[in-house]
Amino acid sequence: MLRYHLTTQRHEWTAADERALQRHLQRLEPQLRHFRPDLVHLDIRIVHQPRADEFVGSFRLSLPGTVLVARRNRAPTVAALLHQAFADLEERLARYKARLRREYAHERKRAALEPEQARFLERELLDRRELLDRALAGDRAAFDALVEEELPGLRRRVERLLAAAGREATEAAVEHVVADVLAKAMAELAHKPARWTLGGWLGWLAQRVVQRETSGLTAAQPAG
């Protein structure tokens, strides 16, 4: 269970707020499973600003060797604030882990890692190899676990692709494309180029999916 501390100012925390927070915590926790639980802590502070009628938050995720801070921290509602702040934290977490992997891959940089950072990478590497083997054998649960931390970045990539294609990037539209990308990735996992990162490959698949759907919509438009 992720340890966290929550404080609010000028806002009465509601049951709906708590449910929204717990949903986001449940999404974040699997992405932290290779860190020692006692070295991970999330500090949340939410303040209501009456003049601007908005909520401002401080979201700080403490990990071995770093503190990740959400920069997307203003919204008109608590639900919107939690959504964008946790999405920001998930992206920063994915980038932090990617940086650790790059440093671990270089012997001289590996020596500069903190002991717990190196242990995290060793645990993650073993787990990812096992998940990859199971996913290649057709295990959907293993595939879902393998791509879990790539999803925030993939969703942001899809939002940008939809906007560039002149389509509204609603949550439903984004999730529709993400579902198509994951289905395609599961079917083609064995053919992923070894030199590509998993996140980069998923982004490339997303571009193909959006291009295919956009060309289909264009073809379906009646002549003016």
KAVENWO-V25198 format. One record per backbone hydrogen bond with DSSP energy under -1.0 kcal/mol. NH is the residue of the N-H (numbers start at 1). CO is the residue of the C=O. E is the energy in kcal/mol with one decimal. If there is no record, write none. Layout:
nh->NH co->CO e->E
nh->NH co->CO e->E
This chain:
nh->5 co->42 e->-2.3
nh->7 co->44 e->-2.0
nh->9 co->46 e->-2.1
nh->18 co->14 e->-2.2
nh->19 co->15 e->-2.3
nh->20 co->16 e->-2.2
nh->21 co->17 e->-2.5
nh->22 co->18 e->-2.6
nh->23 co->19 e->-2.0
nh->24 co->20 e->-1.8
nh->25 co->21 e->-2.5
nh->26 co->22 e->-2.3
nh->27 co->23 e->-1.4
nh->28 co->24 e->-1.9
nh->29 co->25 e->-2.6
nh->31 co->28 e->-1.2
nh->32 co->29 e->-2.1
nh->35 co->32 e->-1.9
nh->39 co->36 e->-2.1
nh->40 co->37 e->-1.4
nh->41 co->62 e->-1.6
nh->42 co->3 e->-2.1
nh->43 co->60 e->-2.7
nh->44 co->5 e->-3.2
nh->45 co->58 e->-2.2
nh->46 co->7 e->-2.4
nh->47 co->56 e->-3.0
nh->48 co->9 e->-2.3
nh->49 co->54 e->-3.3
nh->53 co->49 e->-1.3
nh->54 co->49 e->-1.5
nh->55 co->75 e->-3.4
nh->56 co->47 e->-2.9
nh->57 co->73 e->-2.4
nh->58 co->45 e->-2.8
nh->60 co->43 e->-2.5
nh->61 co->68 e->-3.1
nh->62 co->41 e->-3.3
nh->63 co->66 e->-2.7
nh->66 co->63 e->-1.9
nh->68 co->61 e->-2.9
nh->70 co->59 e->-2.1
nh->73 co->71 e->-1.6
nh->75 co->55 e->-1.9
nh->81 co->77 e->-2.1
nh->82 co->78 e->-2.9
nh->83 co->79 e->-2.3
nh->84 co->80 e->-2.3
nh->85 co->81 e->-2.5
nh->86 co->82 e->-2.4
nh->87 co->83 e->-1.7
nh->88 co->84 e->-2.0
nh->89 co->85 e->-2.5
nh->90 co->86 e->-2.6
nh->91 co->87 e->-1.9
nh->92 co->88 e->-2.4
nh->93 co->89 e->-2.7
nh->94 co->90 e->-2.3
nh->95 co->91 e->-2.2
nh->96 co->92 e->-2.4
nh->97 co->93 e->-2.5
nh->98 co->94 e->-2.1
nh->99 co->95 e->-2.3
nh->100 co->96 e->-2.2
nh->101 co->97 e->-2.1
nh->102 co->98 e->-2.1
nh->103 co->99 e->-2.4
nh->104 co->100 e->-2.5
nh->105 co->101 e->-1.6
nh->110 co->106 e->-2.9
nh->111 co->107 e->-1.3
nh->112 co->109 e->-1.2
nh->113 co->110 e->-1.3
nh->118 co->114 e->-2.2
nh->119 co->115 e->-2.3
nh->120 co->116 e->-2.2
nh->121 co->117 e->-2.0
nh->122 co->118 e->-2.2
nh->123 co->119 e->-2.4
nh->124 co->120 e->-2.7
nh->125 co->121 e->-2.8
nh->126 co->122 e->-1.9
nh->127 co->123 e->-2.0
nh->128 co->124 e->-3.1
nh->129 co->125 e->-2.1
nh->130 co->126 e->-1.9
nh->131 co->127 e->-2.7
nh->132 co->128 e->-2.7
nh->133 co->129 e->-2.2
nh->134 co->130 e->-2.3
nh->135 co->131 e->-3.0
nh->136 co->132 e->-2.7
nh->137 co->133 e->-1.0
nh->138 co->135 e->-1.9
nh->139 co->134 e->-2.4
nh->143 co->139 e->-1.9
nh->144 co->140 e->-2.7
nh->145 co->141 e->-2.0
nh->146 co->142 e->-2.1
nh->147 co->143 e->-2.0
nh->150 co->147 e->-1.5
nh->151 co->148 e->-1.3
nh->154 co->150 e->-2.3
nh->155 co->151 e->-2.9
nh->156 co->152 e->-2.0
nh->157 co->153 e->-2.1
nh->158 co->154 e->-2.5
nh->159 co->155 e->-2.4
nh->160 co->156 e->-2.0
nh->161 co->157 e->-2.3
nh->162 co->158 e->-2.7
nh->163 co->159 e->-2.3
nh->164 co->160 e->-2.5
nh->165 co->161 e->-1.4
nh->166 co->163 e->-1.5
nh->167 co->162 e->-3.0
nh->170 co->168 e->-1.6
nh->174 co->170 e->-2.6
nh->175 co->171 e->-2.5
nh->176 co->172 e->-1.9
nh->177 co->173 e->-1.9
nh->178 co->174 e->-2.7
nh->179 co->175 e->-2.4
nh->180 co->176 e->-1.8
nh->181 co->177 e->-2.7
nh->182 co->178 e->-2.7
nh->183 co->179 e->-2.1
nh->184 co->180 e->-2.3
nh->185 co->181 e->-2.8
nh->186 co->182 e->-2.5
nh->187 co->183 e->-1.7
nh->188 co->184 e->-1.9
nh->191 co->188 e->-2.0
nh->192 co->189 e->-1.7
nh->196 co->193 e->-1.6
nh->201 co->197 e->-2.3
nh->202 co->198 e->-2.4
nh->203 co->199 e->-2.1
nh->204 co->200 e->-1.9
nh->205 co->201 e->-2.3
nh->206 co->202 e->-2.4
nh->207 co->203 e->-1.9
nh->208 co->204 e->-1.8
nh->209 co->205 e->-2.5
nh->210 co->206 e->-2.7
nh->211 co->207 e->-2.3
nh->212 co->208 e->-2.4
nh->213 co->209 e->-2.6
nh->214 co->210 e->-2.8
nh->215 co->211 e->-2.4
nh->216 co->212 e->-1.8
nh->217 co->213 e->-2.2
nh->218 co->214 e->-2.4
nh->219 co->215 e->-2.1
nh->220 co->216 e->-1.3
